[in-house]
Amino acid sequence: MAVVKAANAEVYEHTSRGVARAGVGEIPASVRSQTNRPIVLAYKYLAPRHSVILSALHHEEVHTLNSVADVALYQVLVVDTQRMHKLTMVVQNSQQQYMVVRDIPAAATVWSLRVNSLSTKPARGRDGTLMAIMAVWFYRRPGWTCRSPL
């Protein structure tokens, strides 16, 4: 018997009868393959009549940042009345599909956008903000192997 963890909780055994604690490695592969969650307790049956009483202590989930900019470099080249802005960022991203860049004038011309050294096209959000896709996918033949550089 295997006990899996499905939430931010600690699981404790109060009493057991007709079973013995086992290591997770002792659980047959056919049982381990039925879950993708961590197995926290395992038991071997010793008798046809058995019972295990468990308790769970639930912990509050702590929210983390979805993305963070480790490095940002902003450069401006001014020639007469023309300005060219360059923004280079190193971003760690765990969940966001797009990075929103605010305060870019709607009339501005975006010359290029590269994500993980691959050219891509920016998008405009509903509120007019400039959006850069965070994952750039490319496909190769044969077999249509796909890979994301992120």
Salt bridges, closest charged atoms under 4 A:
GLU10 OE2 - HIS59 NE2 2.63
GLU13 OE1 - ARG21 NH1 3.72
GLU26 OE1 - LYS44 NZ 3.28
ASP127 OD2 - ARG102 NH1 3.82
